[in-house]
């Protein structure tokens, strides 16, 4: 049994474990889009076990199903904004609107890039290169947005559930690794795709295992601050500033 198959089987087991965790703990209700993404990847993992790699059928299935993953990833980021900023709906709404605009712009830029690339010389890897370009632009935009959110949470002491804090951090890590590997793949060429895919699979296996461990029913009830300050007075000023920003955004939305 080769390493690729072993990782695929382990990844399937990890997805099953996380799916059971989400259902048993009731967290699928709090994170429906993330749960849908896990269910989608579980089904795709089962499907990929019996389709031979490096075949036209495997490539066709990948090309047909990957756009579904893009949509579910975007919806999961939207859900992360909602979960982490639940206590500040004005800021949460702004973040989610920014997400929709950013993804729409990223898709438009990618499509324009593909139109320009259509005039370039054709090679055996041209269809894959164009597909990867679109994927890289979409994931890069999602990564920038979620890293902005993580930076915001690191600066402002935002009250949120322990689950939401872990979820935001792990999903940011997931998008960072995926985007970085696509950039590396673009630099080194398609010949290294198999090795990079194995690295990605191993990383996803670790992240899914981490989600299974840290996301709990109690974690959804336990409220923490996203960041703490040794100077309590400074911490209170930041919280007051955050409340003012939120109130201003809510008031602006009503006009």
ZIMO-V559938 format. One record per backbone hydrogen bond with DSSP energy under -1.0 kcal/mol. NH is the residue of the N-H (numbers start at 1). CO is the residue of the C=O. E is the energy in kcal/mol with one decimal. If there is no record, write none. Layout:
NH_CO_E + NH_CO_E
This chain:
6_2_-2.0 + 7_3_-2.6 + 8_4_-2.2 + 9_5_-2.5 + 10_6_-2.5 + 11_7_-2.7 + 12_8_-2.2 + 13_9_-2.3 + 14_10_-2.1 + 15_11_-2.5 + 16_12_-2.4 + 17_13_-2.3 + 18_14_-2.5 + 19_15_-2.6 + 20_16_-2.4 + 21_17_-2.0 + 22_18_-2.6 + 23_19_-2.0 + 24_20_-3.1 + 25_21_-2.2 + 28_22_-1.7 + 29_26_-1.3 + 31_27_-2.3 + 35_31_-2.4 + 36_32_-2.1 + 37_33_-2.1 + 38_34_-2.3 + 39_35_-2.3 + 40_36_-2.5 + 41_37_-2.5 + 42_38_-2.3 + 43_39_-2.3 + 44_40_-2.4 + 45_41_-2.4 + 46_42_-2.1 + 47_43_-2.3 + 48_44_-2.4 + 49_45_-1.0 + 59_55_-2.0 + 60_56_-2.6 + 61_57_-2.4 + 62_58_-2.2 + 63_59_-2.7 + 64_60_-2.1 + 65_61_-2.3 + 66_62_-2.5 + 69_65_-1.2 + 70_66_-2.0 + 71_67_-2.1 + 72_68_-2.5 + 73_69_-2.5 + 74_70_-2.4 + 75_71_-2.5 + 76_72_-2.0 + 77_73_-2.2 + 78_74_-2.2 + 79_75_-2.2 + 80_76_-2.3 + 81_77_-2.2 + 82_78_-1.8 + 83_79_-2.6 + 84_80_-2.7 + 85_81_-1.9 + 88_85_-1.6 + 92_88_-2.2 + 93_89_-2.6 + 94_90_-1.8 + 95_91_-2.4 + 96_92_-2.4 + 97_93_-2.2 + 98_94_-2.4 + 99_95_-2.0 + 100_96_-2.0 + 101_97_-2.2 + 102_98_-2.9 + 103_99_-2.6 + 104_100_-2.0 + 105_101_-2.6 + 106_102_-2.7 + 107_103_-2.4 + 108_104_-2.1 + 109_105_-2.7 + 110_106_-2.5 + 111_107_-2.5 + 112_108_-2.4 + 113_109_-2.3 + 114_110_-2.2 + 115_111_-1.9 + 116_112_-2.0 + 117_113_-2.7 + 118_114_-1.1 + 119_116_-1.6 + 120_117_-1.7 + 126_123_-1.7 + 129_125_-2.8 + 130_126_-2.4 + 131_127_-2.0 + 132_128_-2.6 + 133_129_-2.0 + 134_130_-1.9 + 135_131_-2.3 + 136_132_-3.0 + 137_133_-2.1 + 138_134_-2.0 + 139_135_-2.7 + 140_136_-2.2 + 141_137_-1.9 + 142_138_-2.0 + 143_139_-2.4 + 144_140_-2.4 + 145_141_-1.9 + 146_142_-2.4 + 147_143_-2.5 + 148_144_-1.9 + 149_145_-2.0 + 150_146_-2.5 + 151_147_-2.5 + 152_148_-2.3 + 153_149_-2.5 + 154_150_-1.8 + 155_151_-1.5 + 156_152_-2.9 + 158_156_-1.6 + 160_224_-2.6 + 162_222_-2.1 + 163_219_-1.7 + 165_161_-1.9 + 166_162_-2.2 + 167_163_-3.1 + 168_164_-2.4 + 169_165_-1.9 + 170_166_-2.8 + 171_167_-2.5 + 172_168_-1.9 + 173_169_-2.0 + 174_170_-2.3 + 175_171_-2.4 + 176_172_-2.3 + 177_173_-2.5 + 178_174_-2.3 + 179_175_-2.6 + 180_176_-2.6 + 181_177_-2.4 + 182_178_-1.7 + 183_179_-2.1 + 184_180_-2.6 + 185_181_-2.5 + 186_182_-1.9 + 187_183_-1.5 + 188_184_-2.5 + 189_185_-2.0 + 192_189_-1.5 + 193_190_-1.8 + 196_192_-2.3 + 197_193_-2.6 + 198_194_-1.7 + 199_195_-1.9 + 200_196_-2.5 + 201_197_-2.5 + 202_198_-2.3 + 203_199_-2.3 + 204_200_-2.7 + 205_201_-2.2 + 206_202_-1.8 + 207_203_-2.4 + 208_204_-2.9 + 209_205_-1.9 + 210_206_-2.0 + 211_207_-2.7 + 212_208_-2.1 + 213_209_-1.6 + 214_210_-2.6 + 215_211_-2.2 + 222_218_-1.8 + 224_160_-3.1 + 226_158_-1.9 + 235_231_-2.0 + 236_232_-2.4 + 237_233_-2.0 + 238_234_-2.2 + 239_235_-2.1 + 240_236_-2.2 + 241_237_-2.5 + 242_238_-2.4 + 243_239_-2.2 + 244_240_-2.1 + 245_241_-2.3 + 246_242_-2.4 + 247_243_-2.5 + 248_244_-2.4 + 249_245_-2.1 + 250_246_-2.3 + 251_247_-2.4 + 252_248_-2.3 + 253_249_-2.0 + 254_250_-1.0
